[in-house]
Amino acid sequence: MDGQAVFAFAMTFNGYEHFGSGEAAFAAARERRRSSIEDARNELFLAARASRHGDNDDYLERYRELLPVFQRLLAP
């Protein structure tokens, strides 16, 4: 898995802007609704930001968890 590519993808979505605030983005991620592509992208975005601040690659585990969700949501 290309961690840099996953990180770059995660950063193409801004959960703060989409949900209107950091607080709202965090609340949505905690719910783990995963009923829309925006929900899943928000979770990945926040995991990537946390990993950047924590200087780790924990976001890759969240990506692995979300990959089937992305596939389901993007399936024709």
PDB file of N, CA, C, O and CB in Angstrom:
ATOM      1  N   MET A   1       0.851  -1.173   0.000  1.00  0.00           N
ATOM      2  CA  MET A   1       0.000   0.000   0.000  1.00  0.00           C
ATOM      3  C   MET A   1       0.897   1.237   0.000  1.00  0.00           C
ATOM      4  O   MET A   1       1.896   1.300   0.717  1.00  0.00           O
ATOM      5  CB  MET A   1      -0.968  -0.002   1.227  1.00  0.00           C
ATOM      6  N   ASP A   2       0.525   2.200  -0.805  1.00  0.00           N
ATOM      7  CA  ASP A   2       1.281   3.440  -0.921  1.00  0.00           C
ATOM      8  C   ASP A   2       0.731   4.453   0.084  1.00  0.00           C
ATOM      9  O   ASP A   2      -0.253   5.142  -0.186  1.00  0.00           O
ATOM     10  CB  ASP A   2       1.213   4.002  -2.373  1.00  0.00           C
ATOM     11  N   GLY A   3       1.372   4.530   1.233  1.00  0.00           N
ATOM     12  CA  GLY A   3       0.909   5.411   2.299  1.00  0.00           C
ATOM     13  C   GLY A   3       0.835   6.865   1.895  1.00  0.00           C
ATOM     14  O   GLY A   3      -0.075   7.580   2.315  1.00  0.00           O
ATOM     15  N   GLN A   4       1.779   7.315   1.084  1.00  0.00           N
ATOM     16  CA  GLN A   4       1.759   8.710   0.647  1.00  0.00           C
ATOM     17  C   GLN A   4       0.551   8.983  -0.242  1.00  0.00           C
ATOM     18  O   GLN A   4      -0.064  10.046  -0.151  1.00  0.00           O
ATOM     19  CB  GLN A   4       3.054   9.057  -0.099  1.00  0.00           C
ATOM     20  N   ALA A   5       0.214   8.030  -1.098  1.00  0.00           N
ATOM     21  CA  ALA A   5      -0.956   8.197  -1.969  1.00  0.00           C
ATOM     22  C   ALA A   5      -2.244   8.215  -1.149  1.00  0.00           C
ATOM     23  O   ALA A   5      -3.148   9.004  -1.423  1.00  0.00           O
ATOM     24  CB  ALA A   5      -1.013   7.069  -3.021  1.00  0.00           C
ATOM     25  N   VAL A   6      -2.324   7.348  -0.147  1.00  0.00           N
ATOM     26  CA  VAL A   6      -3.510   7.324   0.713  1.00  0.00           C
ATOM     27  C   VAL A   6      -3.629   8.647   1.452  1.00  0.00           C
ATOM     28  O   VAL A   6      -4.720   9.209   1.553  1.00  0.00           O
ATOM     29  CB  VAL A   6      -3.445   6.143   1.721  1.00  0.00           C
ATOM     30  N   PHE A   7      -2.505   9.152   1.971  1.00  0.00           N
ATOM     31  CA  PHE A   7      -2.526  10.428   2.684  1.00  0.00           C
ATOM     32  C   PHE A   7      -2.962  11.555   1.747  1.00  0.00           C
ATOM     33  O   PHE A   7      -3.792  12.389   2.108  1.00  0.00           O
ATOM     34  CB  PHE A   7      -1.137  10.737   3.285  1.00  0.00           C
ATOM     35  N   ALA A   8      -2.396  11.570   0.545  1.00  0.00           N
ATOM     36  CA  ALA A   8      -2.761  12.610  -0.430  1.00  0.00           C
ATOM     37  C   ALA A   8      -4.250  12.545  -0.751  1.00  0.00           C
ATOM     38  O   ALA A   8      -4.910  13.580  -0.839  1.00  0.00           O
ATOM     39  CB  ALA A   8      -1.931  12.459  -1.728  1.00  0.00           C
ATOM     40  N   PHE A   9      -4.783  11.340  -0.926  1.00  0.00           N
ATOM     41  CA  PHE A   9      -6.216  11.183  -1.178  1.00  0.00           C
ATOM     42  C   PHE A   9      -7.027  11.711   0.011  1.00  0.00           C
ATOM     43  O   PHE A   9      -8.008  12.431  -0.175  1.00  0.00           O
ATOM     44  CB  PHE A   9      -6.561   9.696  -1.449  1.00  0.00           C
ATOM     45  N   ALA A  10      -6.619  11.354   1.215  1.00  0.00           N
ATOM     46  CA  ALA A  10      -7.338  11.793   2.417  1.00  0.00           C
ATOM     47  C   ALA A  10      -7.408  13.316   2.488  1.00  0.00           C
ATOM     48  O   ALA A  10      -8.415  13.876   2.920  1.00  0.00           O
ATOM     49  CB  ALA A  10      -6.659  11.238   3.683  1.00  0.00           C
ATOM     50  N   MET A  11      -6.349  13.976   2.067  1.00  0.00           N
ATOM     51  CA  MET A  11      -6.286  15.434   2.162  1.00  0.00           C
ATOM     52  C   MET A  11      -7.055  16.149   1.040  1.00  0.00           C
ATOM     53  O   MET A  11      -7.148  17.376   1.044  1.00  0.00           O
ATOM     54  CB  MET A  11      -4.841  15.877   2.144  1.00  0.00           C
ATOM     55  N   THR A  12      -7.601  15.397   0.088  1.00  0.00           N
ATOM     56  CA  THR A  12      -8.403  16.036  -0.963  1.00  0.00           C
ATOM     57  C   THR A  12      -9.825  16.322  -0.493  1.00  0.00           C
ATOM     58  O   THR A  12     -10.611  16.926  -1.222  1.00  0.00           O
ATOM     59  CB  THR A  12      -8.441  15.154  -2.210  1.00  0.00           C
ATOM     60  N   PHE A  13     -10.154  15.898   0.703  1.00  0.00           N
ATOM     61  CA  PHE A  13     -11.470  16.168   1.286  1.00  0.00           C
ATOM     62  C   PHE A  13     -11.245  16.942   2.570  1.00  0.00           C
ATOM     63  O   PHE A  13     -10.372  16.583   3.360  1.00  0.00           O
ATOM     64  CB  PHE A  13     -12.278  14.843   1.551  1.00  0.00           C
ATOM     65  N   ASN A  14     -12.009  17.990   2.793  1.00  0.00           N
ATOM     66  CA  ASN A  14     -11.889  18.770   4.019  1.00  0.00           C
ATOM     67  C   ASN A  14     -13.179  18.620   4.813  1.00  0.00           C
ATOM     68  O   ASN A  14     -14.185  19.266   4.519  1.00  0.00           O
ATOM     69  CB  ASN A  14     -11.592  20.271   3.710  1.00  0.00           C
ATOM     70  N   GLY A  15     -13.136  17.771   5.807  1.00  0.00           N
ATOM     71  CA  GLY A  15     -14.316  17.524   6.630  1.00  0.00           C
ATOM     72  C   GLY A  15     -14.781  18.746   7.385  1.00  0.00           C
ATOM     73  O   GLY A  15     -15.975  18.903   7.637  1.00  0.00           O
ATOM     74  N   TYR A  16     -13.843  19.626   7.754  1.00  0.00           N
ATOM     75  CA  TYR A  16     -14.223  20.852   8.463  1.00  0.00           C
ATOM     76  C   TYR A  16     -15.126  21.712   7.580  1.00  0.00           C
ATOM     77  O   TYR A  16     -16.150  22.226   8.031  1.00  0.00           O
ATOM     78  CB  TYR A  16     -12.964  21.653   8.888  1.00  0.00           C
ATOM     79  N   GLU A  17     -14.731  21.857   6.326  1.00  0.00           N
ATOM     80  CA  GLU A  17     -15.538  22.654   5.401  1.00  0.00           C
ATOM     81  C   GLU A  17     -16.868  21.969   5.083  1.00  0.00           C
ATOM     82  O   GLU A  17     -17.923  22.604   5.078  1.00  0.00           O
ATOM     83  CB  GLU A  17     -14.760  22.909   4.107  1.00  0.00           C
ATOM     84  N   HIS A  18     -16.799  20.663   4.819  1.00  0.00           N
ATOM     85  CA  HIS A  18     -18.014  19.947   4.432  1.00  0.00           C
ATOM     86  C   HIS A  18     -19.071  19.972   5.542  1.00  0.00           C
ATOM     87  O   HIS A  18     -20.249  20.216   5.279  1.00  0.00           O
ATOM     88  CB  HIS A  18     -17.676  18.503   4.071  1.00  0.00           C
ATOM     89  N   PHE A  19     -18.647  19.720   6.765  1.00  0.00           N
ATOM     90  CA  PHE A  19     -19.596  19.634   7.882  1.00  0.00           C
ATOM     91  C   PHE A  19     -19.802  20.969   8.591  1.00  0.00           C
ATOM     92  O   PHE A  19     -20.647  21.075   9.480  1.00  0.00           O
ATOM     93  CB  PHE A  19     -19.118  18.606   8.882  1.00  0.00           C
ATOM     94  N   GLY A  20     -19.036  21.988   8.202  1.00  0.00           N
ATOM     95  CA  GLY A  20     -19.250  23.319   8.737  1.00  0.00           C
ATOM     96  C   GLY A  20     -18.366  23.724   9.892  1.00  0.00           C
ATOM     97  O   GLY A  20     -18.258  24.912  10.194  1.00  0.00           O
ATOM     98  N   SER A  21     -17.727  22.765  10.548  1.00  0.00           N
ATOM     99  CA  SER A  21     -16.811  23.080  11.644  1.00  0.00           C
ATOM    100  C   SER A  21     -16.034  21.821  12.018  1.00  0.00           C
ATOM    101  O   SER A  21     -16.403  20.707  11.645  1.00  0.00           O
ATOM    102  CB  SER A  21     -17.583  23.642  12.881  1.00  0.00           C
ATOM    103  N   GLY A  22     -14.963  22.024  12.754  1.00  0.00           N
ATOM    104  CA  GLY A  22     -14.205  20.885  13.252  1.00  0.00           C
ATOM    105  C   GLY A  22     -15.042  20.035  14.187  1.00  0.00           C
ATOM    106  O   GLY A  22     -15.004  18.806  14.132  1.00  0.00           O
ATOM    107  N   GLU A  23     -15.794  20.700  15.041  1.00  0.00           N
ATOM    108  CA  GLU A  23     -16.645  19.985  15.998  1.00  0.00           C
ATOM    109  C   GLU A  23     -17.655  19.091  15.281  1.00  0.00           C
ATOM    110  O   GLU A  23     -17.854  17.939  15.668  1.00  0.00           O
ATOM    111  CB  GLU A  23     -17.380  20.981  16.905  1.00  0.00           C
ATOM    112  N   ALA A  24     -18.286  19.619  14.247  1.00  0.00           N
ATOM    113  CA  ALA A  24     -19.269  18.840  13.496  1.00  0.00           C
ATOM    114  C   ALA A  24     -18.612  17.692  12.741  1.00  0.00           C
ATOM    115  O   ALA A  24     -19.178  16.604  12.647  1.00  0.00           O
ATOM    116  CB  ALA A  24     -20.024  19.739  12.522  1.00  0.00           C
ATOM    117  N   ALA A  25     -17.419  17.931  12.202  1.00  0.00           N
ATOM    118  CA  ALA A  25     -16.702  16.861  11.493  1.00  0.00           C
ATOM    119  C   ALA A  25     -16.332  15.735  12.449  1.00  0.00           C
ATOM    120  O   ALA A  25     -16.491  14.560  12.117  1.00  0.00           O
ATOM    121  CB  ALA A  25     -15.434  17.414  10.814  1.00  0.00           C
ATOM    122  N   PHE A  26     -15.837  16.088  13.634  1.00  0.00           N
ATOM    123  CA  PHE A  26     -15.486  15.063  14.620  1.00  0.00           C
ATOM    124  C   PHE A  26     -16.719  14.298  15.090  1.00  0.00           C
ATOM    125  O   PHE A  26     -16.665  13.081  15.263  1.00  0.00           O
ATOM    126  CB  PHE A  26     -14.779  15.700  15.819  1.00  0.00           C
ATOM    127  N   ALA A  27     -17.819  14.999  15.295  1.00  0.00           N
ATOM    128  CA  ALA A  27     -19.057  14.341  15.727  1.00  0.00           C
ATOM    129  C   ALA A  27     -19.525  13.349  14.667  1.00  0.00           C
ATOM    130  O   ALA A  27     -19.933  12.236  14.998  1.00  0.00           O
ATOM    131  CB  ALA A  27     -20.164  15.387  16.009  1.00  0.00           C
ATOM    132  N   ALA A  28     -19.470  13.741  13.402  1.00  0.00           N
ATOM    133  CA  ALA A  28     -19.891  12.846  12.318  1.00  0.00           C
ATOM    134  C   ALA A  28     -18.976  11.624  12.245  1.00  0.00           C
ATOM    135  O   ALA A  28     -19.451  10.508  12.037  1.00  0.00           O
ATOM    136  CB  ALA A  28     -19.890  13.595  10.964  1.00  0.00           C
ATOM    137  N   ALA A  29     -17.692  11.823  12.411  1.00  0.00           N
ATOM    138  CA  ALA A  29     -16.748  10.696  12.348  1.00  0.00           C
ATOM    139  C   ALA A  29     -16.973   9.734  13.507  1.00  0.00           C
ATOM    140  O   ALA A  29     -16.891   8.518  13.331  1.00  0.00           O
ATOM    141  CB  ALA A  29     -15.295  11.206  12.364  1.00  0.00           C
ATOM    142  N   ARG A  30     -17.254  10.270  14.683  1.00  0.00           N
ATOM    143  CA  ARG A  30     -17.487   9.398  15.844  1.00  0.00           C
ATOM    144  C   ARG A  30     -18.713   8.511  15.645  1.00  0.00           C
ATOM    145  O   ARG A  30     -18.762   7.396  16.163  1.00  0.00           O
ATOM    146  CB  ARG A  30     -17.657  10.238  17.114  1.00  0.00           C
ATOM    147  N   GLU A  31     -19.697   8.998  14.902  1.00  0.00           N
ATOM    148  CA  GLU A  31     -20.916   8.228  14.650  1.00  0.00           C
ATOM    149  C   GLU A  31     -20.665   7.037  13.726  1.00  0.00           C
ATOM    150  O   GLU A  31     -21.389   6.043  13.780  1.00  0.00           O
ATOM    151  CB  GLU A  31     -21.985   9.127  14.049  1.00  0.00           C
ATOM    152  N   ARG A  32     -19.649   7.138  12.884  1.00  0.00           N
ATOM    153  CA  ARG A  32     -19.319   6.076  11.919  1.00  0.00           C
ATOM    154  C   ARG A  32     -20.544   5.625  11.129  1.00  0.00           C
ATOM    155  O   ARG A  32     -20.792   4.431  10.959  1.00  0.00           O
ATOM    156  CB  ARG A  32     -18.706   4.875  12.643  1.00  0.00           C
ATOM    157  N   ARG A  33     -21.299   6.604  10.654  1.00  0.00           N
ATOM    158  CA  ARG A  33     -22.501   6.288   9.868  1.00  0.00           C
ATOM    159  C   ARG A  33     -22.141   5.533   8.594  1.00  0.00           C
ATOM    160  O   ARG A  33     -22.730   4.498   8.283  1.00  0.00           O
ATOM    161  CB  ARG A  33     -23.269   7.573   9.516  1.00  0.00           C
ATOM    162  N   ARG A  34     -21.175   6.061   7.869  1.00  0.00           N
ATOM    163  CA  ARG A  34     -20.675   5.432   6.649  1.00  0.00           C
ATOM    164  C   ARG A  34     -21.761   5.179   5.609  1.00  0.00           C
ATOM    165  O   ARG A  34     -21.677   4.231   4.827  1.00  0.00           O
ATOM    166  CB  ARG A  34     -20.004   4.138   6.992  1.00  0.00           C
ATOM    167  N   SER A  35     -22.769   6.026   5.609  1.00  0.00           N
ATOM    168  CA  SER A  35     -23.856   5.865   4.640  1.00  0.00           C
ATOM    169  C   SER A  35     -23.635   6.687   3.377  1.00  0.00           C
ATOM    170  O   SER A  35     -24.367   6.540   2.399  1.00  0.00           O
ATOM    171  CB  SER A  35     -25.175   6.254   5.272  1.00  0.00           C
ATOM    172  N   SER A  36     -22.627   7.550   3.400  1.00  0.00           N
ATOM    173  CA  SER A  36     -22.310   8.342   2.212  1.00  0.00           C
ATOM    174  C   SER A  36     -20.800   8.373   2.019  1.00  0.00           C
ATOM    175  O   SER A  36     -20.027   8.107   2.939  1.00  0.00           O
ATOM    176  CB  SER A  36     -22.879   9.784   2.333  1.00  0.00           C
ATOM    177  N   ILE A  37     -20.407   8.703   0.806  1.00  0.00           N
ATOM    178  CA  ILE A  37     -18.978   8.807   0.515  1.00  0.00           C
ATOM    179  C   ILE A  37     -18.363   9.919   1.360  1.00  0.00           C
ATOM    180  O   ILE A  37     -17.204   9.819   1.762  1.00  0.00           O
ATOM    181  CB  ILE A  37     -18.739   9.074  -0.996  1.00  0.00           C
ATOM    182  N   GLU A  38     -19.121  10.969   1.632  1.00  0.00           N
ATOM    183  CA  GLU A  38     -18.619  12.065   2.463  1.00  0.00           C
ATOM    184  C   GLU A  38     -18.362  11.607   3.894  1.00  0.00           C
ATOM    185  O   GLU A  38     -17.390  12.034   4.518  1.00  0.00           O
ATOM    186  CB  GLU A  38     -19.608  13.230   2.461  1.00  0.00           C
ATOM    187  N   ASP A  39     -19.217  10.749   4.411  1.00  0.00           N
ATOM    188  CA  ASP A  39     -18.991  10.207   5.757  1.00  0.00           C
ATOM    189  C   ASP A  39     -17.673   9.442   5.817  1.00  0.00           C
ATOM    190  O   ASP A  39     -16.875   9.638   6.733  1.00  0.00           O
ATOM    191  CB  ASP A  39     -20.157   9.289   6.173  1.00  0.00           C
ATOM    192  N   ALA A  40     -17.452   8.573   4.842  1.00  0.00           N
ATOM    193  CA  ALA A  40     -16.241   7.753   4.813  1.00  0.00           C
ATOM    194  C   ALA A  40     -15.007   8.624   4.587  1.00  0.00           C
ATOM    195  O   ALA A  40     -13.980   8.424   5.235  1.00  0.00           O
ATOM    196  CB  ALA A  40     -16.343   6.679   3.715  1.00  0.00           C
ATOM    197  N   ARG A  41     -15.102   9.575   3.683  1.00  0.00           N
ATOM    198  CA  ARG A  41     -13.954  10.448   3.410  1.00  0.00           C
ATOM    199  C   ARG A  41     -13.623  11.298   4.626  1.00  0.00           C
ATOM    200  O   ARG A  41     -12.452  11.568   4.895  1.00  0.00           O
ATOM    201  CB  ARG A  41     -14.235  11.350   2.196  1.00  0.00           C
ATOM    202  N   ASN A  42     -14.640  11.719   5.359  1.00  0.00           N
ATOM    203  CA  ASN A  42     -14.410  12.502   6.570  1.00  0.00           C
ATOM    204  C   ASN A  42     -13.638  11.683   7.604  1.00  0.00           C
ATOM    205  O   ASN A  42     -12.699  12.185   8.222  1.00  0.00           O
ATOM    206  CB  ASN A  42     -15.747  12.982   7.161  1.00  0.00           C
ATOM    207  N   GLU A  43     -14.027  10.444   7.786  1.00  0.00           N
ATOM    208  CA  GLU A  43     -13.294   9.586   8.732  1.00  0.00           C
ATOM    209  C   GLU A  43     -11.827   9.461   8.335  1.00  0.00           C
ATOM    210  O   GLU A  43     -10.935   9.560   9.178  1.00  0.00           O
ATOM    211  CB  GLU A  43     -13.938   8.188   8.803  1.00  0.00           C
ATOM    212  N   LEU A  44     -11.589   9.244   7.059  1.00  0.00           N
ATOM    213  CA  LEU A  44     -10.207   9.110   6.593  1.00  0.00           C
ATOM    214  C   LEU A  44      -9.454  10.428   6.742  1.00  0.00           C
ATOM    215  O   LEU A  44      -8.301  10.435   7.172  1.00  0.00           O
ATOM    216  CB  LEU A  44     -10.176   8.646   5.128  1.00  0.00           C
ATOM    217  N   PHE A  45     -10.087  11.528   6.395  1.00  0.00           N
ATOM    218  CA  PHE A  45      -9.478  12.850   6.545  1.00  0.00           C
ATOM    219  C   PHE A  45      -9.032  13.084   7.986  1.00  0.00           C
ATOM    220  O   PHE A  45      -7.895  13.489   8.227  1.00  0.00           O
ATOM    221  CB  PHE A  45     -10.464  13.946   6.111  1.00  0.00           C
ATOM    222  N   LEU A  46      -9.910  12.834   8.927  1.00  0.00           N
ATOM    223  CA  LEU A  46      -9.579  13.081  10.333  1.00  0.00           C
ATOM    224  C   LEU A  46      -8.513  12.105  10.838  1.00  0.00           C
ATOM    225  O   LEU A  46      -7.663  12.485  11.644  1.00  0.00           O
ATOM    226  CB  LEU A  46     -10.840  12.973  11.200  1.00  0.00           C
ATOM    227  N   ALA A  47      -8.548  10.875  10.380  1.00  0.00           N
ATOM    228  CA  ALA A  47      -7.508   9.908  10.769  1.00  0.00           C
ATOM    229  C   ALA A  47      -6.155  10.339  10.226  1.00  0.00           C
ATOM    230  O   ALA A  47      -5.145  10.220  10.919  1.00  0.00           O
ATOM    231  CB  ALA A  47      -7.856   8.491  10.260  1.00  0.00           C
ATOM    232  N   ALA A  48      -6.123  10.838   8.997  1.00  0.00           N
ATOM    233  CA  ALA A  48      -4.864  11.288   8.401  1.00  0.00           C
ATOM    234  C   ALA A  48      -4.333  12.517   9.133  1.00  0.00           C
ATOM    235  O   ALA A  48      -3.132  12.614   9.385  1.00  0.00           O
ATOM    236  CB  ALA A  48      -5.055  11.600   6.905  1.00  0.00           C
ATOM    237  N   ARG A  49      -5.198  13.441   9.471  1.00  0.00           N
ATOM    238  CA  ARG A  49      -4.754  14.630  10.215  1.00  0.00           C
ATOM    239  C   ARG A  49      -4.213  14.235  11.579  1.00  0.00           C
ATOM    240  O   ARG A  49      -3.188  14.756  12.017  1.00  0.00           O
ATOM    241  CB  ARG A  49      -5.911  15.637  10.378  1.00  0.00           C
ATOM    242  N   ALA A  50      -4.897  13.315  12.253  1.00  0.00           N
ATOM    243  CA  ALA A  50      -4.423  12.866  13.567  1.00  0.00           C
ATOM    244  C   ALA A  50      -3.059  12.184  13.433  1.00  0.00           C
ATOM    245  O   ALA A  50      -2.184  12.368  14.279  1.00  0.00           O
ATOM    246  CB  ALA A  50      -5.449  11.899  14.217  1.00  0.00           C
ATOM    247  N   SER A  51      -2.884  11.407  12.384  1.00  0.00           N
ATOM    248  CA  SER A  51      -1.596  10.740  12.176  1.00  0.00           C
ATOM    249  C   SER A  51      -0.496  11.755  11.889  1.00  0.00           C
ATOM    250  O   SER A  51       0.633  11.600  12.355  1.00  0.00           O
ATOM    251  CB  SER A  51      -1.693   9.730  11.024  1.00  0.00           C
ATOM    252  N   ARG A  52      -0.822  12.784  11.128  1.00  0.00           N
ATOM    253  CA  ARG A  52       0.187  13.818  10.854  1.00  0.00           C
ATOM    254  C   ARG A  52       0.619  14.467  12.159  1.00  0.00           C
ATOM    255  O   ARG A  52       1.811  14.673  12.386  1.00  0.00           O
ATOM    256  CB  ARG A  52      -0.364  14.891   9.871  1.00  0.00           C
ATOM    257  N   HIS A  53      -0.339  14.789  13.015  1.00  0.00           N
ATOM    258  CA  HIS A  53      -0.011  15.432  14.288  1.00  0.00           C
ATOM    259  C   HIS A  53       0.658  14.468  15.263  1.00  0.00           C
ATOM    260  O   HIS A  53       1.464  14.882  16.097  1.00  0.00           O
ATOM    261  CB  HIS A  53      -1.266  16.008  14.918  1.00  0.00           C
ATOM    262  N   GLY A  54       0.328  13.196  15.160  1.00  0.00           N
ATOM    263  CA  GLY A  54       0.932  12.189  16.030  1.00  0.00           C
ATOM    264  C   GLY A  54       2.200  11.583  15.472  1.00  0.00           C
ATOM    265  O   GLY A  54       2.833  10.744  16.113  1.00  0.00           O
ATOM    266  N   ASP A  55       2.576  12.014  14.260  1.00  0.00           N
ATOM    267  CA  ASP A  55       3.770  11.510  13.573  1.00  0.00           C
ATOM    268  C   ASP A  55       3.762   9.979  13.505  1.00  0.00           C
ATOM    269  O   ASP A  55       4.727   9.319  13.890  1.00  0.00           O
ATOM    270  CB  ASP A  55       5.045  12.000  14.287  1.00  0.00           C
ATOM    271  N   ASN A  56       2.643   9.432  13.003  1.00  0.00           N
ATOM    272  CA  ASN A  56       2.511   7.984  12.844  1.00  0.00           C
ATOM    273  C   ASN A  56       1.748   7.705  11.561  1.00  0.00           C
ATOM    274  O   ASN A  56       1.344   8.625  10.851  1.00  0.00           O
ATOM    275  CB  ASN A  56       1.794   7.341  14.069  1.00  0.00           C
ATOM    276  N   ASP A  57       1.556   6.432  11.275  1.00  0.00           N
ATOM    277  CA  ASP A  57       0.811   6.062  10.072  1.00  0.00           C
ATOM    278  C   ASP A  57      -0.454   5.276  10.407  1.00  0.00           C
ATOM    279  O   ASP A  57      -0.868   4.399   9.649  1.00  0.00           O
ATOM    280  CB  ASP A  57       1.694   5.245   9.141  1.00  0.00           C
ATOM    281  N   ASP A  58      -1.062   5.598  11.543  1.00  0.00           N
ATOM    282  CA  ASP A  58      -2.281   4.914  11.985  1.00  0.00           C
ATOM    283  C   ASP A  58      -3.438   5.093  11.000  1.00  0.00           C
ATOM    284  O   ASP A  58      -4.352   4.269  10.968  1.00  0.00           O
ATOM    285  CB  ASP A  58      -2.694   5.427  13.358  1.00  0.00           C
ATOM    286  N   TYR A  59      -3.409   6.154  10.202  1.00  0.00           N
ATOM    287  CA  TYR A  59      -4.471   6.389   9.222  1.00  0.00           C
ATOM    288  C   TYR A  59      -4.574   5.252   8.207  1.00  0.00           C
ATOM    289  O   TYR A  59      -5.633   5.037   7.618  1.00  0.00           O
ATOM    290  CB  TYR A  59      -4.230   7.706   8.496  1.00  0.00           C
ATOM    291  N   LEU A  60      -3.472   4.524   8.002  1.00  0.00           N
ATOM    292  CA  LEU A  60      -3.510   3.413   7.048  1.00  0.00           C
ATOM    293  C   LEU A  60      -4.432   2.291   7.534  1.00  0.00           C
ATOM    294  O   LEU A  60      -5.084   1.627   6.728  1.00  0.00           O
ATOM    295  CB  LEU A  60      -2.095   2.865   6.817  1.00  0.00           C
ATOM    296  N   GLU A  61      -4.483   2.085   8.833  1.00  0.00           N
ATOM    297  CA  GLU A  61      -5.406   1.080   9.376  1.00  0.00           C
ATOM    298  C   GLU A  61      -6.851   1.515   9.153  1.00  0.00           C
ATOM    299  O   GLU A  61      -7.705   0.685   8.841  1.00  0.00           O
ATOM    300  CB  GLU A  61      -5.142   0.851  10.884  1.00  0.00           C
ATOM    301  N   ARG A  62      -7.132   2.805   9.310  1.00  0.00           N
ATOM    302  CA  ARG A  62      -8.486   3.303   9.059  1.00  0.00           C
ATOM    303  C   ARG A  62      -8.822   3.157   7.578  1.00  0.00           C
ATOM    304  O   ARG A  62      -9.951   2.822   7.220  1.00  0.00           O
ATOM    305  CB  ARG A  62      -8.623   4.785   9.505  1.00  0.00           C
ATOM    306  N   TYR A  63      -7.830   3.412   6.716  1.00  0.00           N
ATOM    307  CA  TYR A  63      -8.053   3.238   5.280  1.00  0.00           C
ATOM    308  C   TYR A  63      -8.411   1.783   4.970  1.00  0.00           C
ATOM    309  O   TYR A  63      -9.340   1.519   4.207  1.00  0.00           O
ATOM    310  CB  TYR A  63      -6.801   3.667   4.478  1.00  0.00           C
ATOM    311  N   ARG A  64      -7.681   0.853   5.557  1.00  0.00           N
ATOM    312  CA  ARG A  64      -7.993  -0.578   5.338  1.00  0.00           C
ATOM    313  C   ARG A  64      -9.414  -0.894   5.789  1.00  0.00           C
ATOM    314  O   ARG A  64     -10.127  -1.650   5.128  1.00  0.00           O
ATOM    315  CB  ARG A  64      -6.985  -1.483   6.098  1.00  0.00           C
ATOM    316  N   GLU A  65      -9.817  -0.327   6.893  1.00  0.00           N
ATOM    317  CA  GLU A  65     -11.166  -0.534   7.423  1.00  0.00           C
ATOM    318  C   GLU A  65     -12.223   0.082   6.511  1.00  0.00           C
ATOM    319  O   GLU A  65     -13.306  -0.476   6.334  1.00  0.00           O
ATOM    320  CB  GLU A  65     -11.280   0.059   8.830  1.00  0.00           C
ATOM    321  N   LEU A  66     -11.898   1.240   5.934  1.00  0.00           N
ATOM    322  CA  LEU A  66     -12.857   1.956   5.100  1.00  0.00           C
ATOM    323  C   LEU A  66     -12.877   1.492   3.647  1.00  0.00           C
ATOM    324  O   LEU A  66     -13.835   1.784   2.930  1.00  0.00           O
ATOM    325  CB  LEU A  66     -12.561   3.415   5.145  1.00  0.00           C
ATOM    326  N   LEU A  67     -11.862   0.790   3.200  1.00  0.00           N
ATOM    327  CA  LEU A  67     -11.787   0.393   1.794  1.00  0.00           C
ATOM    328  C   LEU A  67     -13.044  -0.353   1.330  1.00  0.00           C
ATOM    329  O   LEU A  67     -13.571  -0.013   0.271  1.00  0.00           O
ATOM    330  CB  LEU A  67     -10.562  -0.480   1.570  1.00  0.00           C
ATOM    331  N   PRO A  68     -13.551  -1.350   2.064  1.00  0.00           N
ATOM    332  CA  PRO A  68     -14.794  -1.999   1.617  1.00  0.00           C
ATOM    333  C   PRO A  68     -15.995  -1.039   1.608  1.00  0.00           C
ATOM    334  O   PRO A  68     -16.919  -1.206   0.812  1.00  0.00           O
ATOM    335  CB  PRO A  68     -15.104  -3.194   2.518  1.00  0.00           C
ATOM    336  N   VAL A  69     -15.977  -0.051   2.480  1.00  0.00           N
ATOM    337  CA  VAL A  69     -17.050   0.949   2.518  1.00  0.00           C
ATOM    338  C   VAL A  69     -16.991   1.802   1.245  1.00  0.00           C
ATOM    339  O   VAL A  69     -18.012   2.053   0.605  1.00  0.00           O
ATOM    340  CB  VAL A  69     -16.930   1.852   3.796  1.00  0.00           C
ATOM    341  N   PHE A  70     -15.779   2.241   0.889  1.00  0.00           N
ATOM    342  CA  PHE A  70     -15.612   2.999  -0.351  1.00  0.00           C
ATOM    343  C   PHE A  70     -16.068   2.167  -1.551  1.00  0.00           C
ATOM    344  O   PHE A  70     -16.765   2.668  -2.434  1.00  0.00           O
ATOM    345  CB  PHE A  70     -14.138   3.433  -0.527  1.00  0.00           C
ATOM    346  N   GLN A  71     -15.677   0.922  -1.573  1.00  0.00           N
ATOM    347  CA  GLN A  71     -16.048   0.057  -2.690  1.00  0.00           C
ATOM    348  C   GLN A  71     -17.561  -0.094  -2.789  1.00  0.00           C
ATOM    349  O   GLN A  71     -18.124  -0.038  -3.882  1.00  0.00           O
ATOM    350  CB  GLN A  71     -15.393  -1.314  -2.540  1.00  0.00           C
ATOM    351  N   ARG A  72     -18.212  -0.285  -1.657  1.00  0.00           N
ATOM    352  CA  ARG A  72     -19.680  -0.438  -1.647  1.00  0.00           C
ATOM    353  C   ARG A  72     -20.358   0.845  -2.106  1.00  0.00           C
ATOM    354  O   ARG A  72     -21.298   0.810  -2.900  1.00  0.00           O
ATOM    355  CB  ARG A  72     -20.182  -0.821  -0.234  1.00  0.00           C
ATOM    356  N   LEU A  73     -19.872   1.980  -1.602  1.00  0.00           N
ATOM    357  CA  LEU A  73     -20.511   3.253  -1.940  1.00  0.00           C
ATOM    358  C   LEU A  73     -20.270   3.677  -3.390  1.00  0.00           C
ATOM    359  O   LEU A  73     -21.067   4.417  -3.967  1.00  0.00           O
ATOM    360  CB  LEU A  73     -20.011   4.333  -1.011  1.00  0.00           C
ATOM    361  N   LEU A  74     -19.187   3.212  -3.964  1.00  0.00           N
ATOM    362  CA  LEU A  74     -18.848   3.610  -5.332  1.00  0.00           C
ATOM    363  C   LEU A  74     -19.260   2.574  -6.377  1.00  0.00           C
ATOM    364  O   LEU A  74     -19.113   2.799  -7.578  1.00  0.00           O
ATOM    365  CB  LEU A  74     -17.365   3.861  -5.435  1.00  0.00           C
ATOM    366  N   ALA A  75     -19.773   1.449  -5.910  1.00  0.00           N
ATOM    367  CA  ALA A  75     -20.189   0.398  -6.848  1.00  0.00           C
ATOM    368  C   ALA A  75     -21.355   0.878  -7.717  1.00  0.00           C
ATOM    369  O   ALA A  75     -22.236   1.594  -7.241  1.00  0.00           O
ATOM    370  CB  ALA A  75     -20.588  -0.885  -6.080  1.00  0.00           C
ATOM    371  N   PRO A  76     -21.354   0.484  -8.981  1.00  0.00           N
ATOM    372  CA  PRO A  76     -22.461   0.891  -9.872  1.00  0.00           C
ATOM    373  C   PRO A  76     -23.777   0.232  -9.471  1.00  0.00           C
ATOM    374  O   PRO A  76     -24.803   0.464 -10.111  1.00  0.00           O
ATOM    375  CB  PRO A  76     -22.132   0.538 -11.332  1.00  0.00           C
TER     376      PRO A  76
END
